[in-house]
Amino acid sequence: MRILFIVPNSEIDINNVLPKSIDVEQGVPQPLGIGYLAATLEQDGHEVGILDALLHHLSRKAIQQEIEKFNPNVVGMTAMTSSIPDVIEMAKLIKEVNNSIKVVIGGPHLSAFPREPLSLQHFDFGVCGDGEYTMQELINEIQGRKRFNNIKGLIWKSRGEVIVNQPRLPIENLDAIPFPAYHLMDMNMYGMLGMKTPMSTMIATRGCPFNCAYCFKDPIWKRFRKRSPKNIVDEMEYIISTYGVKEIAFYNDCWPSKKFVRELCLEMIKRKVDIVWETPQRVDFVDPELLCLMKRAGCIKLRFGVESGSKRILKLMNKGITLEKARLAFRWSREIGIKTFAYFMVGYITESRVDFEQTVEFSKEIDPDWAMYAITTPFPATKLWDMAVEQLNFDPDYWREFSLGERMDRLPYCVPDAVERCCDAYRRFYYRPKAIMRKFLEIRTFNDLITYAKGSFAILKSEKDE
């Protein structure tokens, strides 16, 4: 069969957690989720394509032309909560091109609302959880006897009724899944702000055992699984030798343990992997010995989710870290020579001006090389959403109606001046003489100059845009 995966162009600005100009400058990473699905289906002999309309800024007409050219039997898309409006519009467009094309939707949003999107006529099937084996079985049945009731993890329709099958257990042996279909992506065009190109993203683990109040995790997704260090390094060597990748960014939610990271780093060192890389990490999962080993293995940047400088807000978030742990993580990283990136959330529910000031001042105190301040949005099926409904009188049906495409209005922020606070935080962090001088001293090439100029312009523009 001919299967086309599409990354929709983002044209509907709903509940964006970053000021618009800053969001634009972030760059576009490889769509690894559909890359895994594509590789799995190719193993079965299917003809598979990936159309990244977001990367190429494709117009509606251009997307239609590409769909007509590929002439797929099935089109698949991934839906994050914020991208549901774009996915719905894309499904309509696909059916306009050819109503016989089967449209499949997957992604984390379906775990929160499995029935709502499938009740729309533009979608034929939905996939919950790990999608590789579910998609394999679905494609086999579409071209075969069309017995969909026994496919675990599948959402489908029978005589107008939406049917949610039994959930599929998470894939335990992640090494058995083929590497993402990088050959179907324009690898030289992807990039993230501050990274060398060509760059690539990778996922080393799936799942997350933590219970942050603002983050939705399907109960099944809480089961933490990891690839073997050998399998991870095999993929690193493959994309380096095949695509000339110069930097890798790991995009898994977290790492299982210090022991596992040590094993991975030792595997990189043993095999003399010539690459620099960055990764997310918890502030309570590092120590000087581990950081030294990570640097030896090529780690040049750590992305820490600090989220707040207020002890009260951190407790409300159920983040499970302390400010002292954060101080140590950033101090050790700086002393060892690993650059740091800190994430903060602005406008969390009940955040007072004092809480906000504590966050800004704490971000300046730990002084990461980069800081990102995101405006808090209460997403569905989270403790934060329950609090917003109870304490701020948010419409409890908002996300359900959003999933149906019935409302395009922006969800109110938890504090009325969240955008102003976010812009203020960026300005106060990056326009310090110390921060400006540090970036100036880091300029080595013309590309470095362009990167920092773009970032500075984005911060200036954010105050005018919002």
Secondary structure, 3 states (H helix, E strand, C coil): CEEEEEECCCCCCCCCCCCHHHHHCCEECCCHHHHHHHHHHHHCCCEEEEEEHHHHCCCHHHHHHHHHHHCCCEEEEECCHHHHHHHHHHHHHHHHHCCCCEEEEECCHHHHCCCCHHHCCCCCEEECCCCHHHHHHHHHHHCCCCCCCCCCCEEEEECCEEEECCCCCCCCCHHHCCCCCHHHCCHHHCEECCCCCCEEEECCEECCCCCCCCCCCCHHHHCCEECCHHHHHHHHHHHHHHHCCCEEEECCCCCCCHHHHHHHHHHHHHCCCCCEEEEEECHHHCCHHHHHHHHHCCEEEEEEEEECCCHHHHHHHCCCCCHHHHHHHHHHHHHHCCEEEEEEEECCCCCCHHHHHHHHHHHHHHCCCEEEEEECCCCCCCHHHHHHHHHHCCCCCHHHHHHCCCCCCCCCCCCCCHHHHHHHHHHHHHCCHHHHHHHHHHCCCHHHHHHHHHHHHHHHHHHHHC
